[in-house]
Amino acid sequence: MDKKELENKIIEVIKTIYDPEIPVDIYELGLIYDVRIDDGGAVDVDMTLTSPSCPVAESLPVEVEDKIKTVDEVTSAKVNIVFDPPWSKDMMSEEAMLDLGFI
C-alpha cells in the first residue's frame, strides 16, 4: 500500500471521531492540520482543538492515536496539539458547514 492509500485509510478512521460539543467529525471540522507517515508506518498528526479550554483536550488526542493504531499498516501514532494557526469555523469543510447550518 502506498502512502496516499494509507493516508486515506487513516483519514477515514479519523472521520469516525466526533467533537462532543459539535455533531461533526473532527476531520470535517478542520481540526486535523497534517498527517505524516514515515516509511516504517509511523504516523504523526498535527491537530488543534476548537479552543484551548476544550473539555476533551486530554482525551481527544488519545482517542485519535488509538483509532489510528487500529489501521493494520500503522506501526505507531503520535498526535501533536497545536494552536497555530488558531482554529476558526472557516477551516470547516463545506459538508460540516452545511451540517451545522452555516450555509
N, C-alpha and C positions, 0 to 999 in steps of 0.2 A: 504494500500500500504506500502510495506516495504521500508527501507531507500535506498536500492540499486536501486529499481524501481524508486523511486523519484529522486535519483541522476541521473539516466539515462534520465529521463524526463527533468531535469534541463540542462544536457549536450546537449540534442537535441535542447533546446531553445537557449543555448549559441552558438551553431553552426550556428544560423541564423544571427549572428553578425559578420560583416567583418571589418577587418582593412581597413581604407580608402585608404591607400597607397599600400597595397598588396592585390591582389584579392583572398584571402584565409580567411576562418573564423578564429576567434581568438582562438578557441579550437585547431584546427589542426595546427595553428601557434605555439602552445605551450605556449601561454600567460596565460593560466589558470593553476595555480600550485596546487590548492587544493580546493575541495568543501566539506564543512562540514555541516551537517544537525542535528539539535538537535531534541529531542523527540517532541517538540512543533511545528515543521515545520519551525523554523528559519534557514535561510541559510547564511553561512559565506563563502566567496570566497576570496582566495589569488590569485591575478593575477599580472602580470607585463606588461610593455609596451616594444615595440621594442627598445625604447630609452627614457631616462628621459625627453628629449625635444620633445617628440612625440606631434604633433599638436592636438591630441584628448585626451590629458592627463586629461582634465577637463570633457569632455562629455562622453568618452567611459565607465568609471566605472558607471556612472549614467545610461547609456543605458543597461549595463549588469544587474544592480539592477532592473531596470524597467521590463526587459524581464523576469527575474527570478520570479518576483512578479506575472506574469501572469499565472504561474503554480498553479492550484487550491489548492494543498495541502500546498503551501508555505505561511507562515504567515508573514515573513519579509525576507529581503535580505540586506546584507551588503558586499560591496567589499572593500578589503584592497589592496592597491597598494604596492607591494614590489619590490625591485631591487636586492634581494639576494636570489638565485643566479641570476646574470645578464643574460638576455635573449641572446641566440645566435641561429643561424639557426640550430644547432644540436638538438634543442628542438622541431623542427617541426616534424610532423608526416611524414611517408613515402608518404602519399597521398599529403600533402602540398608540399613536395619536388618535387614530380612528376609534380604537377600543375605549379610550378614555374620553372621547367626545371633544377633542381639541380641534378636529377638522371635520 
